[in-house]
Amino acid sequence: QVQLVESGGGLVQAGGSLRLPCAASGSIVSIKATGWARQAPGKAREWVAVVVDGGNIDYHNSVKGRFTISRDTAKNTVHLQMNSLKPEDTAVYYCYILAGLIPQQYWGQGTQVTVSS
């Protein structure tokens, strides 16, 4: 069973920064992608950033230039560095892994990020 645990959320003023770590544990094989998504109140969950097998990285247009995703495969961790935060970045942030010989997506429990104006 794969488990993901996020941390690092909190309340920050607009223009500030937060760093979200996510630690993965369990039987993790054949990782296809590792990433972050977020869900704001009343909205659907949306993809934010992803690192795919091979190392290619991509970001949602709304966070490009402000957020940075990094992965440490040896430690099974993934981080999301968020700079120049805006009130519209307020959401619950989830990390995920797509892994397995028959790929499955695993999610963490989420961490709340609130950006005040």
N, C-alpha and C positions, 0 to 999 in steps of 0.2 A: 504494500500500500504506500502510495506517495503522499507526503504531507508537505504543505507550503505554509510558512508563517511569515507574515509581513509585520513590520514595525516602523517607527519613525514618524508617524503621522502627528498632526497637532494643529495648533492655531498659529498663523503667521500673518503679518501685515503684507499688503500688496507691495511687490518689489523685493520681498524677502526670498529666502531659500529654504529648502528642506531636502533631506536625503533619506530615501526609503530603502531599507534593506529587506531582502526576502531570502529566507533560508529553506532549502529543500532537504528532505530526508526520506528514507525508505528505499525501496528497490527501483532505482531509476536507471533505465537502459534506453539506449537509442533515442537521445533527445533530438527532436526535430526543430523545436523553437522554444524560446523563453521570452516572456514579455510582460507588459503591464497594460491593464485596462482600468477604466474608471467609470463610476456611475454617479451622476448627480441626482438630487431629489427630483422625482417626476420624469426622469429621462431614461432612455435605454443605455445599457452598458456600451461603452465605446472603447475601441482599441487606442492605445496611446503610443506604445513603442514596442519593438520586437527585435530580437537577435535570432537569426535562423541558423541552421546547421551550415557550417562553412564560414560563419562570422559576419555575414551581411546584416546591416542594421537599417531599420527604417522607422520613421516617426510620423504620427498624425500631423497634418499641416499646422494645426493650432498650437503645437508645442515645439515645432522645429526651431532650432537656435536657442531654445530656453532649457529643454530637458535633455539629459544624457543617460542612456542606458549602458550598463556595463555588466559583464558576466565573468564569474570566476568558476570555471568548470571543475577545478581541483577541489574547491570548497563547496561546490553546489550552491552558490549564492548568486543573486542578481540584484543590482542596485539601480535605483532611479534617482538621479540628481536633478532637482527641480530648481531652477533659478528664475528670477524676474517673475515671480508668481503673480497671478491676476485673480480677482474675485471669481471669475468664471472657471478657474481651475478647481474650485471647491467641489469635492466629490469623495466618495469612498474609492480608494485605490486598491486594486487586486493584482497580485502577480499570478502568472500561470506558466505551466510547462506543457508542451505537446511532446509526448514521449511514448516509447513502447514499440515493440515489433509490429503490433497492430495499434497505430497511434491513438492515444487517448489524451484528452485535455484535462489537466488537474488545476484546481484553483485554490488560492489561499482564502482566508476568512475576511480579508480586507482591513484597511486602516484608513481612518477618517483624516482628510486634509481640509482645513477651513482657512480661506484667505479673506481677511477683512480689508475693506476699502479705507 
